[in-house]
Amino acid sequence: MPEVLVACESTSEGWDCDVTVDDQRTTTRHRVAVRRSDLERLAPGSASPEDLVRRSFDFLFEREPPTSILRAFDLPTIGRYFPEYEAAIRKRS
């Protein structure tokens, strides 16, 4: 499993998270926006957007290589490509 480093900065609507993925062959960087409502819906009771983003990338790695992951996206975008995302990520919390 690739190594994932997540650093989130608070915004008025939630967090902007910088994600670095290192799979030993290549390093990719991503920018993920997480709204407060996303965190409440997908990780009820959690105060950590970093953990939610990390688990979301683990979900993505099961379906595609890091180089195929969008470079910038809002967290709910994952569900447009993988409809099972929200149900699966809630089970991982």
PyMOL CGO cylinders between C-alpha atoms (Angstrom):
from pymol import cmd
from pymol.cgo import CYLINDER

trace = [
    CYLINDER, 0.00, 0.00, 0.00, 1.41, 3.43, -0.89, 0.3, 1, 1, 1, 1, 1, 1,
    CYLINDER, 1.41, 3.43, -0.89, 2.43, 5.82, 1.87, 0.3, 1, 1, 1, 1, 1, 1,
    CYLINDER, 2.43, 5.82, 1.87, -0.01, 8.71, 2.24, 0.3, 1, 1, 1, 1, 1, 1,
    CYLINDER, -0.01, 8.71, 2.24, 0.83, 12.01, 3.94, 0.3, 1, 1, 1, 1, 1, 1,
    CYLINDER, 0.83, 12.01, 3.94, -2.08, 14.38, 4.58, 0.3, 1, 1, 1, 1, 1, 1,
    CYLINDER, -2.08, 14.38, 4.58, -1.92, 17.97, 5.80, 0.3, 1, 1, 1, 1, 1, 1,
    CYLINDER, -1.92, 17.97, 5.80, -5.17, 19.94, 6.11, 0.3, 1, 1, 1, 1, 1, 1,
    CYLINDER, -5.17, 19.94, 6.11, -5.70, 23.67, 6.52, 0.3, 1, 1, 1, 1, 1, 1,
    CYLINDER, -5.70, 23.67, 6.52, -8.96, 25.03, 7.89, 0.3, 1, 1, 1, 1, 1, 1,
    CYLINDER, -8.96, 25.03, 7.89, -11.13, 27.15, 5.59, 0.3, 1, 1, 1, 1, 1, 1,
    CYLINDER, -11.13, 27.15, 5.59, -14.48, 28.86, 6.13, 0.3, 1, 1, 1, 1, 1, 1,
    CYLINDER, -14.48, 28.86, 6.13, -16.31, 25.82, 4.69, 0.3, 1, 1, 1, 1, 1, 1,
    CYLINDER, -16.31, 25.82, 4.69, -14.08, 23.02, 5.98, 0.3, 1, 1, 1, 1, 1, 1,
    CYLINDER, -14.08, 23.02, 5.98, -10.54, 22.07, 4.99, 0.3, 1, 1, 1, 1, 1, 1,
    CYLINDER, -10.54, 22.07, 4.99, -8.17, 22.11, 2.04, 0.3, 1, 1, 1, 1, 1, 1,
    CYLINDER, -8.17, 22.11, 2.04, -5.93, 19.07, 2.26, 0.3, 1, 1, 1, 1, 1, 1,
    CYLINDER, -5.93, 19.07, 2.26, -2.60, 18.52, 0.57, 0.3, 1, 1, 1, 1, 1, 1,
    CYLINDER, -2.60, 18.52, 0.57, -1.99, 14.84, -0.05, 0.3, 1, 1, 1, 1, 1, 1,
    CYLINDER, -1.99, 14.84, -0.05, 1.33, 13.28, -1.03, 0.3, 1, 1, 1, 1, 1, 1,
    CYLINDER, 1.33, 13.28, -1.03, 1.31, 9.67, -2.18, 0.3, 1, 1, 1, 1, 1, 1,
    CYLINDER, 1.31, 9.67, -2.18, 4.55, 7.69, -2.43, 0.3, 1, 1, 1, 1, 1, 1,
    CYLINDER, 4.55, 7.69, -2.43, 4.28, 4.19, -3.88, 0.3, 1, 1, 1, 1, 1, 1,
    CYLINDER, 4.28, 4.19, -3.88, 8.08, 3.68, -4.12, 0.3, 1, 1, 1, 1, 1, 1,
    CYLINDER, 8.08, 3.68, -4.12, 8.02, 4.09, -7.92, 0.3, 1, 1, 1, 1, 1, 1,
    CYLINDER, 8.02, 4.09, -7.92, 6.48, 7.52, -8.13, 0.3, 1, 1, 1, 1, 1, 1,
    CYLINDER, 6.48, 7.52, -8.13, 5.22, 10.36, -5.97, 0.3, 1, 1, 1, 1, 1, 1,
    CYLINDER, 5.22, 10.36, -5.97, 1.97, 12.14, -6.71, 0.3, 1, 1, 1, 1, 1, 1,
    CYLINDER, 1.97, 12.14, -6.71, 0.44, 15.21, -5.09, 0.3, 1, 1, 1, 1, 1, 1,
    CYLINDER, 0.44, 15.21, -5.09, -3.24, 15.95, -4.71, 0.3, 1, 1, 1, 1, 1, 1,
    CYLINDER, -3.24, 15.95, -4.71, -5.42, 18.75, -3.34, 0.3, 1, 1, 1, 1, 1, 1,
    CYLINDER, -5.42, 18.75, -3.34, -8.66, 17.60, -1.69, 0.3, 1, 1, 1, 1, 1, 1,
    CYLINDER, -8.66, 17.60, -1.69, -11.42, 19.86, -0.39, 0.3, 1, 1, 1, 1, 1, 1,
    CYLINDER, -11.42, 19.86, -0.39, -13.39, 18.51, 2.57, 0.3, 1, 1, 1, 1, 1, 1,
    CYLINDER, -13.39, 18.51, 2.57, -16.49, 20.36, 3.72, 0.3, 1, 1, 1, 1, 1, 1,
    CYLINDER, -16.49, 20.36, 3.72, -17.61, 20.15, 7.34, 0.3, 1, 1, 1, 1, 1, 1,
    CYLINDER, -17.61, 20.15, 7.34, -20.79, 18.43, 6.10, 0.3, 1, 1, 1, 1, 1, 1,
    CYLINDER, -20.79, 18.43, 6.10, -18.64, 15.79, 4.33, 0.3, 1, 1, 1, 1, 1, 1,
    CYLINDER, -18.64, 15.79, 4.33, -16.82, 14.99, 7.57, 0.3, 1, 1, 1, 1, 1, 1,
    CYLINDER, -16.82, 14.99, 7.57, -20.10, 14.80, 9.53, 0.3, 1, 1, 1, 1, 1, 1,
    CYLINDER, -20.10, 14.80, 9.53, -21.75, 12.57, 6.91, 0.3, 1, 1, 1, 1, 1, 1,
    CYLINDER, -21.75, 12.57, 6.91, -18.84, 10.25, 6.12, 0.3, 1, 1, 1, 1, 1, 1,
    CYLINDER, -18.84, 10.25, 6.12, -17.11, 10.06, 9.52, 0.3, 1, 1, 1, 1, 1, 1,
    CYLINDER, -17.11, 10.06, 9.52, -19.75, 10.88, 12.16, 0.3, 1, 1, 1, 1, 1, 1,
    CYLINDER, -19.75, 10.88, 12.16, -18.17, 11.94, 15.44, 0.3, 1, 1, 1, 1, 1, 1,
    CYLINDER, -18.17, 11.94, 15.44, -14.72, 12.40, 13.91, 0.3, 1, 1, 1, 1, 1, 1,
    CYLINDER, -14.72, 12.40, 13.91, -12.88, 15.70, 14.16, 0.3, 1, 1, 1, 1, 1, 1,
    CYLINDER, -12.88, 15.70, 14.16, -10.10, 14.59, 11.83, 0.3, 1, 1, 1, 1, 1, 1,
    CYLINDER, -10.10, 14.59, 11.83, -10.39, 15.40, 8.14, 0.3, 1, 1, 1, 1, 1, 1,
    CYLINDER, -10.39, 15.40, 8.14, -6.87, 13.95, 7.75, 0.3, 1, 1, 1, 1, 1, 1,
    CYLINDER, -6.87, 13.95, 7.75, -8.07, 10.49, 8.79, 0.3, 1, 1, 1, 1, 1, 1,
    CYLINDER, -8.07, 10.49, 8.79, -11.08, 10.65, 6.45, 0.3, 1, 1, 1, 1, 1, 1,
    CYLINDER, -11.08, 10.65, 6.45, -8.89, 11.70, 3.51, 0.3, 1, 1, 1, 1, 1, 1,
    CYLINDER, -8.89, 11.70, 3.51, -6.34, 8.96, 4.28, 0.3, 1, 1, 1, 1, 1, 1,
    CYLINDER, -6.34, 8.96, 4.28, -9.09, 6.30, 4.42, 0.3, 1, 1, 1, 1, 1, 1,
    CYLINDER, -9.09, 6.30, 4.42, -10.57, 7.70, 1.20, 0.3, 1, 1, 1, 1, 1, 1,
    CYLINDER, -10.57, 7.70, 1.20, -7.22, 7.28, -0.56, 0.3, 1, 1, 1, 1, 1, 1,
    CYLINDER, -7.22, 7.28, -0.56, -6.98, 3.71, 0.74, 0.3, 1, 1, 1, 1, 1, 1,
    CYLINDER, -6.98, 3.71, 0.74, -10.40, 3.13, -0.83, 0.3, 1, 1, 1, 1, 1, 1,
    CYLINDER, -10.40, 3.13, -0.83, -9.15, 4.58, -4.13, 0.3, 1, 1, 1, 1, 1, 1,
    CYLINDER, -9.15, 4.58, -4.13, -5.95, 2.47, -4.10, 0.3, 1, 1, 1, 1, 1, 1,
    CYLINDER, -5.95, 2.47, -4.10, -8.13, -0.66, -4.10, 0.3, 1, 1, 1, 1, 1, 1,
    CYLINDER, -8.13, -0.66, -4.10, -9.58, 0.50, -7.42, 0.3, 1, 1, 1, 1, 1, 1,
    CYLINDER, -9.58, 0.50, -7.42, -6.88, 2.42, -9.27, 0.3, 1, 1, 1, 1, 1, 1,
    CYLINDER, -6.88, 2.42, -9.27, -3.18, 3.31, -9.17, 0.3, 1, 1, 1, 1, 1, 1,
    CYLINDER, -3.18, 3.31, -9.17, -2.13, 6.60, -7.52, 0.3, 1, 1, 1, 1, 1, 1,
    CYLINDER, -2.13, 6.60, -7.52, -1.25, 8.09, -10.91, 0.3, 1, 1, 1, 1, 1, 1,
    CYLINDER, -1.25, 8.09, -10.91, -4.91, 7.75, -11.99, 0.3, 1, 1, 1, 1, 1, 1,
    CYLINDER, -4.91, 7.75, -11.99, -6.29, 9.73, -9.04, 0.3, 1, 1, 1, 1, 1, 1,
    CYLINDER, -6.29, 9.73, -9.04, -7.38, 13.27, -9.87, 0.3, 1, 1, 1, 1, 1, 1,
    CYLINDER, -7.38, 13.27, -9.87, -4.89, 15.95, -8.83, 0.3, 1, 1, 1, 1, 1, 1,
    CYLINDER, -4.89, 15.95, -8.83, -7.56, 18.22, -7.31, 0.3, 1, 1, 1, 1, 1, 1,
    CYLINDER, -7.56, 18.22, -7.31, -11.10, 17.37, -6.25, 0.3, 1, 1, 1, 1, 1, 1,
    CYLINDER, -11.10, 17.37, -6.25, -13.81, 17.74, -3.62, 0.3, 1, 1, 1, 1, 1, 1,
    CYLINDER, -13.81, 17.74, -3.62, -14.15, 14.61, -1.51, 0.3, 1, 1, 1, 1, 1, 1,
    CYLINDER, -14.15, 14.61, -1.51, -17.71, 13.77, -2.74, 0.3, 1, 1, 1, 1, 1, 1,
    CYLINDER, -17.71, 13.77, -2.74, -16.32, 13.56, -6.30, 0.3, 1, 1, 1, 1, 1, 1,
    CYLINDER, -16.32, 13.56, -6.30, -15.11, 10.04, -5.43, 0.3, 1, 1, 1, 1, 1, 1,
    CYLINDER, -15.11, 10.04, -5.43, -18.76, 8.93, -5.28, 0.3, 1, 1, 1, 1, 1, 1,
    CYLINDER, -18.76, 8.93, -5.28, -19.37, 10.07, -8.85, 0.3, 1, 1, 1, 1, 1, 1,
    CYLINDER, -19.37, 10.07, -8.85, -16.74, 7.60, -10.07, 0.3, 1, 1, 1, 1, 1, 1,
    CYLINDER, -16.74, 7.60, -10.07, -17.38, 4.91, -7.46, 0.3, 1, 1, 1, 1, 1, 1,
    CYLINDER, -17.38, 4.91, -7.46, -21.02, 4.91, -6.26, 0.3, 1, 1, 1, 1, 1, 1,
    CYLINDER, -21.02, 4.91, -6.26, -20.20, 2.53, -3.40, 0.3, 1, 1, 1, 1, 1, 1,
    CYLINDER, -20.20, 2.53, -3.40, -17.76, 5.04, -1.87, 0.3, 1, 1, 1, 1, 1, 1,
    CYLINDER, -17.76, 5.04, -1.87, -19.94, 6.65, 0.78, 0.3, 1, 1, 1, 1, 1, 1,
    CYLINDER, -19.94, 6.65, 0.78, -21.31, 3.38, 2.17, 0.3, 1, 1, 1, 1, 1, 1,
    CYLINDER, -21.31, 3.38, 2.17, -17.85, 1.79, 2.10, 0.3, 1, 1, 1, 1, 1, 1,
    CYLINDER, -17.85, 1.79, 2.10, -16.09, 4.72, 3.78, 0.3, 1, 1, 1, 1, 1, 1,
    CYLINDER, -16.09, 4.72, 3.78, -18.66, 4.89, 6.60, 0.3, 1, 1, 1, 1, 1, 1,
    CYLINDER, -18.66, 4.89, 6.60, -17.96, 1.21, 7.34, 0.3, 1, 1, 1, 1, 1, 1,
    CYLINDER, -17.96, 1.21, 7.34, -14.23, 1.95, 7.62, 0.3, 1, 1, 1, 1, 1, 1,
    CYLINDER, -14.23, 1.95, 7.62, -14.65, 4.55, 10.39, 0.3, 1, 1, 1, 1, 1, 1,
]
cmd.load_cgo(trace, "trace")
